[in-house]
């Protein structure tokens, strides 16, 4: 046998010996403990499927579903009780009255001052008919102040009068002497900021 061939065989023998000496065994699956009632599982999947996951329906999942259904029923019961309570409240007369007032435009109290007819000058006397229309003001006593103003803004004369109910409105006819220089007559409602003015012509 040639020396080169013998050397190759020796190298192969040493390589196989070295691999056998340092080769580690592969890990083996740990077998599941045997059930005392059924015995060890010897099927093809004995070491691959864990026992707890073989049962798709566990007692824990059933209790969770029951708990969820119980909570849903409790919510529905509370909602029905709330709706019933609101219905009872809406049936009470005071509540109905407040709701009706909330959605109904109620009249607001107001007063309207106006000339019953145009002011008139007769010689040196100025006649001023005025009226007040009052709505929901809870008062029936009104008075007015009447005065004249010349072209330069000077106040010439003034007079006050109480308004009386004439069957249609609170009215008064104010008569007062008029200055030949008077240009306008003014009327104000006492206790209010309402005013009127009218241009007059004095002969």
Wavefront OBJ file of the C-alpha trace (Angstrom):
o trace
v 0.000 0.000 0.000
v 1.495 3.332 -0.915
v 2.419 5.650 1.914
v 0.095 8.429 0.681
v -2.964 6.126 0.771
v -2.100 4.900 4.267
v -1.799 8.481 5.434
v -5.283 9.329 4.062
v -6.905 6.376 5.809
v -5.268 7.331 9.097
v -6.580 10.897 8.724
v -10.122 9.609 8.137
v -9.930 7.354 11.193
v -8.741 10.187 13.413
v -11.514 12.464 12.114
v -14.233 9.889 12.897
v -12.785 9.277 16.353
v -12.611 13.006 17.082
v -16.252 13.584 15.967
v -17.528 10.672 18.077
v -15.599 11.905 21.107
v -16.989 15.511 21.111
v -20.471 15.031 19.567
v -23.272 16.045 21.960
v -26.592 14.182 22.037
v -29.623 16.033 20.656
v -32.211 17.145 23.263
v -35.173 14.838 23.560
v -38.762 16.056 24.201
v -39.908 15.638 27.760
v -42.843 13.245 27.861
v -46.050 14.438 29.482
v -46.992 12.788 32.785
v -49.227 9.827 32.255
v -52.887 10.116 33.178
v -53.594 7.492 35.866
v -57.034 6.846 34.367
v -56.154 6.536 30.692
v -52.502 5.537 30.806
v -49.635 7.039 28.826
v -50.291 8.693 25.486
v -48.486 6.704 22.827
v -49.943 8.399 19.741
v -47.886 10.119 17.055
v -48.470 13.549 18.622
v -47.871 12.479 22.199
v -45.009 14.949 22.771
v -46.178 17.821 20.522
v -49.696 18.857 21.739
v -49.912 20.001 25.364
v -52.743 18.408 27.300
v -54.381 21.667 28.615
v -55.013 22.920 25.038
v -56.743 19.802 23.790
v -60.084 20.976 25.258
v -61.362 24.002 23.291
v -63.990 24.935 25.894
v -62.673 25.576 29.414
v -64.644 26.445 32.589
v -62.915 29.859 32.704
v -64.291 30.942 29.306
v -67.822 29.879 30.299
v -67.707 31.919 33.502
v -66.449 34.967 31.567
v -69.385 34.719 29.161
v -71.837 34.411 32.036
v -70.281 37.438 33.735
v -70.547 39.487 30.512
v -74.214 38.560 30.072
v -74.917 39.487 33.691
v -73.346 42.925 33.220
v -75.333 43.497 30.024
v -78.603 42.607 31.765
v -77.742 44.947 34.646
v -77.081 47.839 32.237
v -80.363 47.228 30.409
v -82.251 47.151 33.710
v -80.702 50.448 34.849
v -81.470 52.090 31.476
v -85.098 50.978 31.635
v -85.380 52.314 35.194
v -83.949 55.688 34.102
v -86.412 55.972 31.214
v -89.302 55.114 33.538
v -88.172 57.761 36.056
v -88.004 60.435 33.335
v -91.500 59.475 32.193
v -92.853 59.836 35.725
v -91.249 63.270 36.097
v -92.634 64.472 32.768
v -96.115 63.443 33.896
v -96.039 65.833 36.884
v -98.009 69.094 36.274
v -95.264 71.467 37.547
v -92.699 69.846 35.250
v -95.058 70.075 32.273
v -95.702 73.756 33.020
v -91.981 74.562 33.168
v -91.322 72.726 29.926
v -94.191 74.505 28.196
v -92.889 77.885 29.361
v -89.393 76.977 28.189
v -90.555 76.278 24.642
v -93.167 79.059 24.455
v -92.338 82.692 23.783
v -93.876 84.602 26.687
v -94.912 88.263 26.293
v -92.395 90.776 27.628
v -93.600 93.834 29.553
v -93.253 97.081 27.619
v -94.695 100.587 27.234
v -95.272 102.568 24.039
v -95.497 106.372 24.152
v -97.115 108.089 21.167
v -99.028 111.187 20.054
v -102.754 110.454 20.076
v -103.056 113.133 17.371
v -100.608 115.756 16.026
v -99.839 118.652 18.418
v -101.661 121.832 17.464
v -101.000 125.529 18.071
v -104.035 127.789 18.506
v -102.970 131.409 18.871
v -100.638 131.269 21.885
v -101.767 127.880 23.264
v -100.115 124.587 22.400
v -102.253 121.449 22.685
v -100.417 118.090 22.887
v -102.502 114.866 22.994
v -100.356 111.902 24.172
v -101.048 108.281 25.102
v -99.216 105.309 26.579
v -99.888 101.698 25.699
v -98.695 99.468 28.549
v -98.409 95.661 28.411
v -97.805 93.468 31.493
v -96.125 96.271 33.435
v -98.138 95.680 36.651
v -98.719 99.439 36.991
v -101.455 101.801 35.799
v -100.041 105.153 36.933
v -98.072 107.104 34.337
v -97.183 110.735 33.874
v -95.518 112.747 31.105
v -93.496 115.926 30.861
v -94.014 118.294 27.888
v -91.728 121.189 26.908
v -90.856 123.327 23.895
v -87.461 124.123 22.390
v -86.575 127.017 20.087
v -84.256 126.907 17.089
v -81.219 127.623 19.302
v -81.974 124.690 21.643
v -83.331 126.804 24.526
v -86.175 125.345 26.604
v -89.088 127.783 26.768
v -91.843 126.160 28.789
v -92.530 122.770 30.410
v -95.503 121.122 32.029
v -96.320 117.692 33.541
v -99.564 115.737 33.404
v -100.915 112.428 34.680
v -102.344 109.942 32.200
v -105.867 108.571 32.697
v -107.532 105.516 31.258
v -109.892 106.599 28.480
v -111.293 103.162 27.603
v -108.597 102.404 25.064
v -105.312 103.639 26.499
v -103.764 105.796 29.177
v -104.074 109.291 27.694
v -103.835 112.967 28.477
v -104.182 116.254 26.591
v -101.587 118.760 27.709
v -102.304 122.433 27.011
v -99.664 125.059 27.661
v -98.717 128.587 26.475
v -96.291 128.574 23.595
v -93.458 130.950 22.838
v -93.570 132.411 19.305
v -89.929 131.321 18.960
v -90.711 127.673 19.766
v -89.569 125.261 17.068
v -90.209 121.774 18.560
v -92.349 120.227 21.276
v -90.880 117.361 23.277
v -92.620 114.729 25.419
v -90.965 112.285 27.829
v -92.492 109.448 29.856
v -91.533 109.831 33.510
v -89.616 106.850 34.869
v -88.581 105.822 31.356
v -86.175 106.890 28.614
v -88.930 107.070 25.984
v -89.329 110.479 24.319
v -91.207 112.043 21.413
v -90.713 115.282 19.523
v -92.760 117.136 16.919
v -91.993 120.206 14.826
v -94.554 122.922 15.438
v -95.359 126.113 13.502
v -96.257 129.161 15.598
v -98.026 131.976 13.689
l 1 2 3 4 5 6 7 8 9 10 11 12 13 14 15 16 17 18 19 20 21 22 23 24 25 26 27 28 29 30 31 32 33 34 35 36 37 38 39 40 41 42 43 44 45 46 47 48 49 50 51 52 53 54 55 56 57 58 59 60 61 62 63 64 65 66 67 68 69 70 71 72 73 74 75 76 77 78 79 80 81 82 83 84 85 86 87 88 89 90 91 92 93 94 95 96 97 98 99 100 101 102 103 104 105 106 107 108 109 110 111 112 113 114 115 116 117 118 119 120 121 122 123 124 125 126 127 128 129 130 131 132 133 134 135 136 137 138 139 140 141 142 143 144 145 146 147 148 149 150 151 152 153 154 155 156 157 158 159 160 161 162 163 164 165 166 167 168 169 170 171 172 173 174 175 176 177 178 179 180 181 182 183 184 185 186 187 188 189 190 191 192 193 194 195 196 197 198 199 200 201 202 203
